[in-house]
Amino acid sequence: MKEKTIVSASTLFFSLLTYWYARNSEKDVVPYVMFGGFIGSLIGEGIAETVIKDNKKV
């Protein structure tokens, strides 16, 4: 997989997860979605770096 795809998918997943949490908690969703997207992008970058590093070893 490409790095961009991994980061985008992770960001989308965490944004939707925090949106769902905020809606169920009856809170304002915008700050939660922004925070979730940020955390998702950091996690996605970490995963992509690990995958790319493993692919270069092979």
C-alpha positions as CSV (number, residue, x, y, z in Angstrom):
1,M,0.0,0.0,0.0
2,K,1.0,3.6,-0.6
3,E,1.8,5.8,2.3
4,K,-0.8,8.3,1.3
5,T,-3.5,5.6,1.3
6,I,-2.6,4.4,4.8
7,V,-2.6,7.9,6.3
8,S,-5.9,8.8,4.6
9,A,-7.6,5.7,5.7
10,S,-6.4,6.1,9.3
11,T,-7.4,9.7,9.4
12,L,-10.9,8.9,8.0
13,F,-11.4,6.0,10.5
14,F,-10.4,8.0,13.6
15,S,-12.4,11.1,12.4
16,L,-15.6,8.9,12.0
17,L,-14.9,7.2,15.3
18,T,-14.7,10.5,17.2
19,Y,-17.7,11.8,15.3
20,W,-19.7,8.8,16.5
21,Y,-18.5,9.3,20.0
22,A,-19.4,13.0,20.1
23,R,-22.9,12.3,18.6
24,N,-23.7,9.6,21.2
25,S,-22.4,11.9,24.0
26,E,-24.5,14.8,22.7
27,K,-21.5,17.1,22.5
28,D,-20.3,19.5,19.8
29,V,-18.8,17.2,17.1
30,V,-16.3,19.6,15.4
31,P,-13.6,19.6,18.1
32,Y,-13.8,15.9,18.4
33,V,-13.6,15.3,14.7
34,M,-10.6,17.6,14.4
35,F,-8.8,15.9,17.3
36,G,-9.6,12.5,15.9
37,G,-8.3,13.4,12.5
38,F,-5.1,14.7,14.0
39,I,-4.5,11.6,16.1
40,G,-5.5,9.4,13.1
41,S,-2.9,11.0,10.9
42,L,-0.2,10.5,13.5
43,I,-1.1,6.9,13.9
44,G,-1.3,6.5,10.1
45,E,2.1,8.0,9.6
46,G,3.6,5.6,12.2
47,I,2.0,2.6,10.5
48,A,3.1,3.8,7.0
49,E,6.6,4.3,8.2
50,T,6.7,0.8,9.6
51,V,5.2,-0.8,6.5
52,I,7.6,1.0,4.2
53,K,10.6,0.2,6.4
54,D,9.6,-3.5,6.3
55,N,9.2,-3.5,2.5
56,K,12.7,-2.0,2.0
57,K,14.2,-4.9,4.1
58,V,12.7,-7.5,1.9
